Amino acid sequence: MKELKKQGGGSVKVICGGVIPPKDYAFLKKHGVADIFGPGTNIALAASKILRLIS
């Protein structure tokens, strides 16, 4: 995240997905991750959230 900002990408929305321990979510969000989608995420819900993030 620091490098992204340093390279001028501070407005880029970072989204994480995959097998990420729930205990790590707060750390990731604190450091700028816009949203996190774990296994079993409803695709329609994820798409809706992503569209809201980028609009």
CHARMM-style PDB file with segment names, atoms N, HN, CA, C and O in Angstrom:
ATOM      1  N   MET     1       0.828  -1.178   0.000  1.00  0.00      PROA
ATOM      2  CA  MET     1       0.000   0.000   0.000  1.00  0.00      PROA
ATOM      3  C   MET     1       0.877   1.247   0.000  1.00  0.00      PROA
ATOM      4  O   MET     1       0.592   2.220  -0.699  1.00  0.00      PROA
ATOM      5  N   LYS     2       1.941   1.206   0.789  1.00  0.00      PROA
ATOM      6  HN  LYS     2       2.172   0.416   1.356  1.00  0.00      PROA
ATOM      7  CA  LYS     2       2.839   2.365   0.818  1.00  0.00      PROA
ATOM      8  C   LYS     2       3.436   2.607  -0.555  1.00  0.00      PROA
ATOM      9  O   LYS     2       3.497   3.745  -1.022  1.00  0.00      PROA
ATOM     10  N   GLU     3       3.874   1.545  -1.198  1.00  0.00      PROA
ATOM     11  HN  GLU     3       3.825   0.621  -0.819  1.00  0.00      PROA
ATOM     12  CA  GLU     3       4.496   1.675  -2.520  1.00  0.00      PROA
ATOM     13  C   GLU     3       3.485   2.154  -3.555  1.00  0.00      PROA
ATOM     14  O   GLU     3       3.825   2.955  -4.425  1.00  0.00      PROA
ATOM     15  N   LEU     4       2.262   1.680  -3.473  1.00  0.00      PROA
ATOM     16  HN  LEU     4       1.985   1.030  -2.766  1.00  0.00      PROA
ATOM     17  CA  LEU     4       1.217   2.120  -4.387  1.00  0.00      PROA
ATOM     18  C   LEU     4       1.014   3.622  -4.267  1.00  0.00      PROA
ATOM     19  O   LEU     4       0.944   4.324  -5.277  1.00  0.00      PROA
ATOM     20  N   LYS     5       0.921   4.117  -3.045  1.00  0.00      PROA
ATOM     21  HN  LYS     5       0.978   3.547  -2.225  1.00  0.00      PROA
ATOM     22  CA  LYS     5       0.761   5.555  -2.819  1.00  0.00      PROA
ATOM     23  C   LYS     5       1.981   6.319  -3.297  1.00  0.00      PROA
ATOM     24  O   LYS     5       1.858   7.386  -3.898  1.00  0.00      PROA
ATOM     25  N   LYS     6       3.160   5.771  -3.030  1.00  0.00      PROA
ATOM     26  HN  LYS     6       3.260   4.904  -2.542  1.00  0.00      PROA
ATOM     27  CA  LYS     6       4.405   6.422  -3.440  1.00  0.00      PROA
ATOM     28  C   LYS     6       4.483   6.560  -4.961  1.00  0.00      PROA
ATOM     29  O   LYS     6       5.060   7.519  -5.473  1.00  0.00      PROA
ATOM     30  N   GLN     7       3.906   5.608  -5.670  1.00  0.00      PROA
ATOM     31  HN  GLN     7       3.437   4.829  -5.254  1.00  0.00      PROA
ATOM     32  CA  GLN     7       3.934   5.618  -7.128  1.00  0.00      PROA
ATOM     33  C   GLN     7       2.772   6.416  -7.732  1.00  0.00      PROA
ATOM     34  O   GLN     7       2.577   6.406  -8.947  1.00  0.00      PROA
ATOM     35  N   GLY     8       2.003   7.105  -6.884  1.00  0.00      PROA
ATOM     36  HN  GLY     8       2.162   7.113  -5.897  1.00  0.00      PROA
ATOM     37  CA  GLY     8       0.912   7.937  -7.376  1.00  0.00      PROA
ATOM     38  C   GLY     8      -0.427   7.228  -7.476  1.00  0.00      PROA
ATOM     39  O   GLY     8      -1.366   7.763  -8.067  1.00  0.00      PROA
ATOM     40  N   GLY     9      -0.529   6.053  -6.919  1.00  0.00      PROA
ATOM     41  HN  GLY     9       0.233   5.618  -6.439  1.00  0.00      PROA
ATOM     42  CA  GLY     9      -1.773   5.294  -7.000  1.00  0.00      PROA
ATOM     43  C   GLY     9      -2.621   5.379  -5.757  1.00  0.00      PROA
ATOM     44  O   GLY     9      -3.347   4.439  -5.435  1.00  0.00      PROA
ATOM     45  N   GLY    10      -2.543   6.488  -5.053  1.00  0.00      PROA
ATOM     46  HN  GLY    10      -1.953   7.252  -5.315  1.00  0.00      PROA
ATOM     47  CA  GLY    10      -3.288   6.637  -3.808  1.00  0.00      PROA
ATOM     48  C   GLY    10      -4.791   6.532  -3.955  1.00  0.00      PROA
ATOM     49  O   GLY    10      -5.491   6.227  -2.990  1.00  0.00      PROA
ATOM     50  N   SER    11      -5.303   6.786  -5.173  1.00  0.00      PROA
ATOM     51  HN  SER    11      -4.735   7.034  -5.957  1.00  0.00      PROA
ATOM     52  CA  SER    11      -6.752   6.712  -5.373  1.00  0.00      PROA
ATOM     53  C   SER    11      -7.203   5.330  -5.858  1.00  0.00      PROA
ATOM     54  O   SER    11      -8.397   5.100  -6.051  1.00  0.00      PROA
ATOM     55  N   VAL    12      -6.259   4.421  -6.053  1.00  0.00      PROA
ATOM     56  HN  VAL    12      -5.290   4.608  -5.896  1.00  0.00      PROA
ATOM     57  CA  VAL    12      -6.590   3.064  -6.498  1.00  0.00      PROA
ATOM     58  C   VAL    12      -7.259   2.301  -5.356  1.00  0.00      PROA
ATOM     59  O   VAL    12      -6.764   2.291  -4.229  1.00  0.00      PROA
ATOM     60  N   LYS    13      -8.372   1.674  -5.658  1.00  0.00      PROA
ATOM     61  HN  LYS    13      -8.774   1.682  -6.574  1.00  0.00      PROA
ATOM     62  CA  LYS    13      -9.075   0.856  -4.664  1.00  0.00      PROA
ATOM     63  C   LYS    13      -8.477  -0.551  -4.686  1.00  0.00      PROA
ATOM     64  O   LYS    13      -8.483  -1.212  -5.724  1.00  0.00      PROA
ATOM     65  N   VAL    14      -7.971  -1.003  -3.564  1.00  0.00      PROA
ATOM     66  HN  VAL    14      -7.966  -0.466  -2.720  1.00  0.00      PROA
ATOM     67  CA  VAL    14      -7.391  -2.341  -3.457  1.00  0.00      PROA
ATOM     68  C   VAL    14      -8.425  -3.266  -2.829  1.00  0.00      PROA
ATOM     69  O   VAL    14      -8.990  -2.975  -1.774  1.00  0.00      PROA
ATOM     70  N   ILE    15      -8.655  -4.379  -3.500  1.00  0.00      PROA
ATOM     71  HN  ILE    15      -8.196  -4.615  -4.356  1.00  0.00      PROA
ATOM     72  CA  ILE    15      -9.619  -5.368  -3.038  1.00  0.00      PROA
ATOM     73  C   ILE    15      -8.884  -6.693  -2.887  1.00  0.00      PROA
ATOM     74  O   ILE    15      -8.133  -7.096  -3.775  1.00  0.00      PROA
ATOM     75  N   CYS    16      -9.097  -7.361  -1.772  1.00  0.00      PROA
ATOM     76  HN  CYS    16      -9.706  -7.034  -1.051  1.00  0.00      PROA
ATOM     77  CA  CYS    16      -8.448  -8.652  -1.519  1.00  0.00      PROA
ATOM     78  C   CYS    16      -9.481  -9.761  -1.600  1.00  0.00      PROA
ATOM     79  O   CYS    16     -10.654  -9.572  -1.276  1.00  0.00      PROA
ATOM     80  N   GLY    17      -9.025 -10.902  -2.032  1.00  0.00      PROA
ATOM     81  HN  GLY    17      -8.073 -11.056  -2.295  1.00  0.00      PROA
ATOM     82  CA  GLY    17      -9.889 -12.065  -2.070  1.00  0.00      PROA
ATOM     83  C   GLY    17      -9.083 -13.329  -1.884  1.00  0.00      PROA
ATOM     84  O   GLY    17      -7.890 -13.376  -2.182  1.00  0.00      PROA
ATOM     85  N   GLY    18      -9.744 -14.343  -1.393  1.00  0.00      PROA
ATOM     86  HN  GLY    18     -10.714 -14.306  -1.151  1.00  0.00      PROA
ATOM     87  CA  GLY    18      -9.073 -15.621  -1.205  1.00  0.00      PROA
ATOM     88  C   GLY    18      -9.173 -16.078   0.233  1.00  0.00      PROA
ATOM     89  O   GLY    18     -10.031 -15.627   0.992  1.00  0.00      PROA
ATOM     90  N   VAL    19      -8.284 -16.978   0.587  1.00  0.00      PROA
ATOM     91  HN  VAL    19      -7.588 -17.344  -0.030  1.00  0.00      PROA
ATOM     92  CA  VAL    19      -8.284 -17.537   1.938  1.00  0.00      PROA
ATOM     93  C   VAL    19      -7.439 -16.634   2.823  1.00  0.00      PROA
ATOM     94  O   VAL    19      -6.226 -16.810   2.943  1.00  0.00      PROA
ATOM     95  N   ILE    20      -8.097 -15.675   3.434  1.00  0.00      PROA
ATOM     96  HN  ILE    20      -9.082 -15.532   3.337  1.00  0.00      PROA
ATOM     97  CA  ILE    20      -7.444 -14.709   4.318  1.00  0.00      PROA
ATOM     98  C   ILE    20      -8.066 -14.890   5.698  1.00  0.00      PROA
ATOM     99  O   ILE    20      -9.286 -14.801   5.836  1.00  0.00      PROA
ATOM    100  N   PRO    21      -7.261 -15.140   6.710  1.00  0.00      PROA
ATOM    101  CA  PRO    21      -7.819 -15.327   8.050  1.00  0.00      PROA
ATOM    102  C   PRO    21      -8.609 -14.089   8.494  1.00  0.00      PROA
ATOM    103  O   PRO    21      -8.110 -12.969   8.388  1.00  0.00      PROA
ATOM    104  N   PRO    22      -9.823 -14.281   8.985  1.00  0.00      PROA
ATOM    105  CA  PRO    22     -10.629 -13.151   9.447  1.00  0.00      PROA
ATOM    106  C   PRO    22      -9.899 -12.256  10.448  1.00  0.00      PROA
ATOM    107  O   PRO    22     -10.174 -11.059  10.516  1.00  0.00      PROA
ATOM    108  N   LYS    23      -8.973 -12.820  11.223  1.00  0.00      PROA
ATOM    109  HN  LYS    23      -8.750 -13.793  11.168  1.00  0.00      PROA
ATOM    110  CA  LYS    23      -8.237 -12.000  12.188  1.00  0.00      PROA
ATOM    111  C   LYS    23      -7.343 -10.981  11.491  1.00  0.00      PROA
ATOM    112  O   LYS    23      -6.894 -10.026  12.126  1.00  0.00      PROA
ATOM    113  N   ASP    24      -7.077 -11.161  10.206  1.00  0.00      PROA
ATOM    114  HN  ASP    24      -7.442 -11.936   9.690  1.00  0.00      PROA
ATOM    115  CA  ASP    24      -6.232 -10.228   9.457  1.00  0.00      PROA
ATOM    116  C   ASP    24      -7.026  -9.111   8.782  1.00  0.00      PROA
ATOM    117  O   ASP    24      -6.433  -8.156   8.282  1.00  0.00      PROA
ATOM    118  N   TYR    25      -8.342  -9.212   8.759  1.00  0.00      PROA
ATOM    119  HN  TYR    25      -8.824  -9.989   9.165  1.00  0.00      PROA
ATOM    120  CA  TYR    25      -9.169  -8.231   8.062  1.00  0.00      PROA
ATOM    121  C   TYR    25      -8.955  -6.817   8.598  1.00  0.00      PROA
ATOM    122  O   TYR    25      -8.781  -5.883   7.816  1.00  0.00      PROA
ATOM    123  N   ALA    26      -8.966  -6.653   9.899  1.00  0.00      PROA
ATOM    124  HN  ALA    26      -9.108  -7.413  10.534  1.00  0.00      PROA
ATOM    125  CA  ALA    26      -8.817  -5.315  10.489  1.00  0.00      PROA
ATOM    126  C   ALA    26      -7.477  -4.701  10.099  1.00  0.00      PROA
ATOM    127  O   ALA    26      -7.407  -3.514   9.780  1.00  0.00      PROA
ATOM    128  N   PHE    27      -6.420  -5.497  10.124  1.00  0.00      PROA
ATOM    129  HN  PHE    27      -6.476  -6.462  10.383  1.00  0.00      PROA
ATOM    130  CA  PHE    27      -5.093  -5.008   9.733  1.00  0.00      PROA
ATOM    131  C   PHE    27      -5.101  -4.542   8.278  1.00  0.00      PROA
ATOM    132  O   PHE    27      -4.598  -3.464   7.962  1.00  0.00      PROA
ATOM    133  N   LEU    28      -5.670  -5.352   7.403  1.00  0.00      PROA
ATOM    134  HN  LEU    28      -6.079  -6.228   7.659  1.00  0.00      PROA
ATOM    135  CA  LEU    28      -5.704  -5.005   5.984  1.00  0.00      PROA
ATOM    136  C   LEU    28      -6.506  -3.731   5.742  1.00  0.00      PROA
ATOM    137  O   LEU    28      -6.077  -2.852   4.995  1.00  0.00      PROA
ATOM    138  N   LYS    29      -7.666  -3.637   6.373  1.00  0.00      PROA
ATOM    139  HN  LYS    29      -8.014  -4.351   6.981  1.00  0.00      PROA
ATOM    140  CA  LYS    29      -8.497  -2.438   6.200  1.00  0.00      PROA
ATOM    141  C   LYS    29      -7.814  -1.205   6.775  1.00  0.00      PROA
ATOM    142  O   LYS    29      -7.891  -0.121   6.195  1.00  0.00      PROA
ATOM    143  N   LYS    30      -7.154  -1.364   7.899  1.00  0.00      PROA
ATOM    144  HN  LYS    30      -7.091  -2.244   8.371  1.00  0.00      PROA
ATOM    145  CA  LYS    30      -6.427  -0.245   8.513  1.00  0.00      PROA
ATOM    146  C   LYS    30      -5.351   0.280   7.567  1.00  0.00      PROA
ATOM    147  O   LYS    30      -5.042   1.472   7.565  1.00  0.00      PROA
ATOM    148  N   HSD    31      -4.791  -0.607   6.773  1.00  0.00      PROA
ATOM    149  HN  HSD    31      -5.041  -1.575   6.775  1.00  0.00      PROA
ATOM    150  CA  HSD    31      -3.721  -0.224   5.862  1.00  0.00      PROA
ATOM    151  C   HSD    31      -4.218   0.103   4.455  1.00  0.00      PROA
ATOM    152  O   HSD    31      -3.422   0.207   3.522  1.00  0.00      PROA
ATOM    153  N   GLY    32      -5.527   0.263   4.302  1.00  0.00      PROA
ATOM    154  HN  GLY    32      -6.174   0.178   5.059  1.00  0.00      PROA
ATOM    155  CA  GLY    32      -6.057   0.792   3.056  1.00  0.00      PROA
ATOM    156  C   GLY    32      -6.793  -0.146   2.127  1.00  0.00      PROA
ATOM    157  O   GLY    32      -7.230   0.281   1.059  1.00  0.00      PROA
ATOM    158  N   VAL    33      -6.947  -1.404   2.491  1.00  0.00      PROA
ATOM    159  HN  VAL    33      -6.592  -1.750   3.359  1.00  0.00      PROA
ATOM    160  CA  VAL    33      -7.705  -2.316   1.637  1.00  0.00      PROA
ATOM    161  C   VAL    33      -9.178  -1.917   1.705  1.00  0.00      PROA
ATOM    162  O   VAL    33      -9.741  -1.776   2.791  1.00  0.00      PROA
ATOM    163  N   ALA    34      -9.792  -1.737   0.543  1.00  0.00      PROA
ATOM    164  HN  ALA    34      -9.334  -1.851  -0.339  1.00  0.00      PROA
ATOM    165  CA  ALA    34     -11.171  -1.255   0.488  1.00  0.00      PROA
ATOM    166  C   ALA    34     -12.183  -2.321   0.906  1.00  0.00      PROA
ATOM    167  O   ALA    34     -13.166  -2.014   1.579  1.00  0.00      PROA
ATOM    168  N   ASP    35     -11.946  -3.566   0.512  1.00  0.00      PROA
ATOM    169  HN  ASP    35     -11.147  -3.816  -0.035  1.00  0.00      PROA
ATOM    170  CA  ASP    35     -12.858  -4.643   0.904  1.00  0.00      PROA
ATOM    171  C   ASP    35     -12.150  -5.985   0.745  1.00  0.00      PROA
ATOM    172  O   ASP    35     -11.146  -6.103   0.043  1.00  0.00      PROA
ATOM    173  N   ILE    36     -12.696  -6.973   1.408  1.00  0.00      PROA
ATOM    174  HN  ILE    36     -13.512  -6.877   1.979  1.00  0.00      PROA
ATOM    175  CA  ILE    36     -12.102  -8.309   1.427  1.00  0.00      PROA
ATOM    176  C   ILE    36     -13.211  -9.319   1.154  1.00  0.00      PROA
ATOM    177  O   ILE    36     -14.279  -9.270   1.764  1.00  0.00      PROA
ATOM    178  N   PHE    37     -12.939 -10.229   0.232  1.00  0.00      PROA
ATOM    179  HN  PHE    37     -12.071 -10.269  -0.263  1.00  0.00      PROA
ATOM    180  CA  PHE    37     -13.904 -11.262  -0.120  1.00  0.00      PROA
ATOM    181  C   PHE    37     -13.269 -12.627   0.089  1.00  0.00      PROA
ATOM    182  O   PHE    37     -12.298 -12.984  -0.578  1.00  0.00      PROA
ATOM    183  N   GLY    38     -13.823 -13.373   1.013  1.00  0.00      PROA
ATOM    184  HN  GLY    38     -14.612 -13.083   1.554  1.00  0.00      PROA
ATOM    185  CA  GLY    38     -13.295 -14.695   1.325  1.00  0.00      PROA
ATOM    186  C   GLY    38     -13.988 -15.788   0.535  1.00  0.00      PROA
ATOM    187  O   GLY    38     -14.881 -15.516  -0.269  1.00  0.00      PROA
ATOM    188  N   PRO    39     -13.573 -17.028   0.767  1.00  0.00      PROA
ATOM    189  CA  PRO    39     -14.197 -18.168   0.094  1.00  0.00      PROA
ATOM    190  C   PRO    39     -15.703 -18.201   0.377  1.00  0.00      PROA
ATOM    191  O   PRO    39     -16.143 -17.921   1.492  1.00  0.00      PROA
ATOM    192  N   GLY    40     -16.464 -18.539  -0.625  1.00  0.00      PROA
ATOM    193  HN  GLY    40     -16.107 -18.766  -1.531  1.00  0.00      PROA
ATOM    194  CA  GLY    40     -17.907 -18.632  -0.456  1.00  0.00      PROA
ATOM    195  C   GLY    40     -18.635 -17.307  -0.567  1.00  0.00      PROA
ATOM    196  O   GLY    40     -19.848 -17.248  -0.364  1.00  0.00      PROA
ATOM    197  N   THR    41     -17.911 -16.244  -0.887  1.00  0.00      PROA
ATOM    198  HN  THR    41     -16.926 -16.292  -1.052  1.00  0.00      PROA
ATOM    199  CA  THR    41     -18.551 -14.937  -1.051  1.00  0.00      PROA
ATOM    200  C   THR    41     -19.591 -15.014  -2.165  1.00  0.00      PROA
ATOM    201  O   THR    41     -19.334 -15.578  -3.229  1.00  0.00      PROA
ATOM    202  N   ASN    42     -20.742 -14.453  -1.917  1.00  0.00      PROA
ATOM    203  HN  ASN    42     -20.951 -13.995  -1.053  1.00  0.00      PROA
ATOM    204  CA  ASN    42     -21.787 -14.382  -2.925  1.00  0.00      PROA
ATOM    205  C   ASN    42     -21.310 -13.448  -4.043  1.00  0.00      PROA
ATOM    206  O   ASN    42     -21.003 -12.283  -3.790  1.00  0.00      PROA
ATOM    207  N   ILE    43     -21.249 -13.957  -5.272  1.00  0.00      PROA
ATOM    208  HN  ILE    43     -21.498 -14.904  -5.478  1.00  0.00      PROA
ATOM    209  CA  ILE    43     -20.708 -13.197  -6.397  1.00  0.00      PROA
ATOM    210  C   ILE    43     -21.518 -11.921  -6.654  1.00  0.00      PROA
ATOM    211  O   ILE    43     -20.937 -10.861  -6.891  1.00  0.00      PROA
ATOM    212  N   ALA    44     -22.826 -12.010  -6.610  1.00  0.00      PROA
ATOM    213  HN  ALA    44     -23.298 -12.871  -6.418  1.00  0.00      PROA
ATOM    214  CA  ALA    44     -23.660 -10.831  -6.855  1.00  0.00      PROA
ATOM    215  C   ALA    44     -23.420  -9.763  -5.789  1.00  0.00      PROA
ATOM    216  O   ALA    44     -23.355  -8.575  -6.105  1.00  0.00      PROA
ATOM    217  N   LEU    45     -23.291 -10.174  -4.542  1.00  0.00      PROA
ATOM    218  HN  LEU    45     -23.344 -11.139  -4.285  1.00  0.00      PROA
ATOM    219  CA  LEU    45     -23.025  -9.228  -3.461  1.00  0.00      PROA
ATOM    220  C   LEU    45     -21.653  -8.584  -3.641  1.00  0.00      PROA
ATOM    221  O   LEU    45     -21.507  -7.374  -3.468  1.00  0.00      PROA
ATOM    222  N   ALA    46     -20.651  -9.385  -3.988  1.00  0.00      PROA
ATOM    223  HN  ALA    46     -20.769 -10.368  -4.130  1.00  0.00      PROA
ATOM    224  CA  ALA    46     -19.303  -8.855  -4.207  1.00  0.00      PROA
ATOM    225  C   ALA    46     -19.305  -7.860  -5.364  1.00  0.00      PROA
ATOM    226  O   ALA    46     -18.705  -6.790  -5.266  1.00  0.00      PROA
ATOM    227  N   ALA    47     -19.973  -8.209  -6.451  1.00  0.00      PROA
ATOM    228  HN  ALA    47     -20.461  -9.078  -6.530  1.00  0.00      PROA
ATOM    229  CA  ALA    47     -20.035  -7.310  -7.608  1.00  0.00      PROA
ATOM    230  C   ALA    47     -20.703  -5.995  -7.235  1.00  0.00      PROA
ATOM    231  O   ALA    47     -20.244  -4.926  -7.639  1.00  0.00      PROA
ATOM    232  N   SER    48     -21.772  -6.069  -6.475  1.00  0.00      PROA
ATOM    233  HN  SER    48     -22.145  -6.937  -6.147  1.00  0.00      PROA
ATOM    234  CA  SER    48     -22.476  -4.864  -6.044  1.00  0.00      PROA
ATOM    235  C   SER    48     -21.575  -3.976  -5.189  1.00  0.00      PROA
ATOM    236  O   SER    48     -21.538  -2.760  -5.377  1.00  0.00      PROA
ATOM    237  N   LYS    49     -20.855  -4.579  -4.255  1.00  0.00      PROA
ATOM    238  HN  LYS    49     -20.885  -5.567  -4.102  1.00  0.00      PROA
ATOM    239  CA  LYS    49     -19.949  -3.810  -3.398  1.00  0.00      PROA
ATOM    240  C   LYS    49     -18.836  -3.166  -4.215  1.00  0.00      PROA
ATOM    241  O   LYS    49     -18.484  -2.007  -3.992  1.00  0.00      PROA
ATOM    242  N   ILE    50     -18.285  -3.918  -5.160  1.00  0.00      PROA
ATOM    243  HN  ILE    50     -18.570  -4.860  -5.341  1.00  0.00      PROA
ATOM    244  CA  ILE    50     -17.202  -3.386  -5.986  1.00  0.00      PROA
ATOM    245  C   ILE    50     -17.700  -2.233  -6.847  1.00  0.00      PROA
ATOM    246  O   ILE    50     -17.012  -1.222  -6.980  1.00  0.00      PROA
ATOM    247  N   LEU    51     -18.875  -2.369  -7.426  1.00  0.00      PROA
ATOM    248  HN  LEU    51     -19.434  -3.191  -7.317  1.00  0.00      PROA
ATOM    249  CA  LEU    51     -19.432  -1.276  -8.229  1.00  0.00      PROA
ATOM    250  C   LEU    51     -19.631  -0.018  -7.395  1.00  0.00      PROA
ATOM    251  O   LEU    51     -19.390   1.089  -7.876  1.00  0.00      PROA
ATOM    252  N   ARG    52     -20.066  -0.176  -6.153  1.00  0.00      PROA
ATOM    253  HN  ARG    52     -20.262  -1.075  -5.762  1.00  0.00      PROA
ATOM    254  CA  ARG    52     -20.217   0.994  -5.268  1.00  0.00      PROA
ATOM    255  C   ARG    52     -18.860   1.620  -4.969  1.00  0.00      PROA
ATOM    256  O   ARG    52     -18.742   2.844  -4.901  1.00  0.00      PROA
ATOM    257  N   LEU    53     -17.839   0.789  -4.790  1.00  0.00      PROA
ATOM    258  HN  LEU    53     -17.935  -0.205  -4.845  1.00  0.00      PROA
ATOM    259  CA  LEU    53     -16.503   1.306  -4.484  1.00  0.00      PROA
ATOM    260  C   LEU    53     -15.919   2.127  -5.631  1.00  0.00      PROA
ATOM    261  O   LEU    53     -15.234   3.123  -5.399  1.00  0.00      PROA
ATOM    262  N   ILE    54     -16.187   1.714  -6.853  1.00  0.00      PROA
ATOM    263  HN  ILE    54     -16.743   0.905  -7.041  1.00  0.00      PROA
ATOM    264  CA  ILE    54     -15.553   2.388  -7.989  1.00  0.00      PROA
ATOM    265  C   ILE    54     -16.397   3.502  -8.584  1.00  0.00      PROA
ATOM    266  O   ILE    54     -15.943   4.197  -9.494  1.00  0.00      PROA
ATOM    267  N   SER    55     -17.606   3.686  -8.095  1.00  0.00      PROA
ATOM    268  HN  SER    55     -17.975   3.122  -7.356  1.00  0.00      PROA
ATOM    269  CA  SER    55     -18.436   4.758  -8.661  1.00  0.00      PROA
ATOM    270  C   SER    55     -18.411   6.004  -7.815  1.00  0.00      PROA
ATOM    271  OT1 SER    55     -19.057   6.994  -8.156  1.00  0.00      PROA
TER     272      SER     55
END
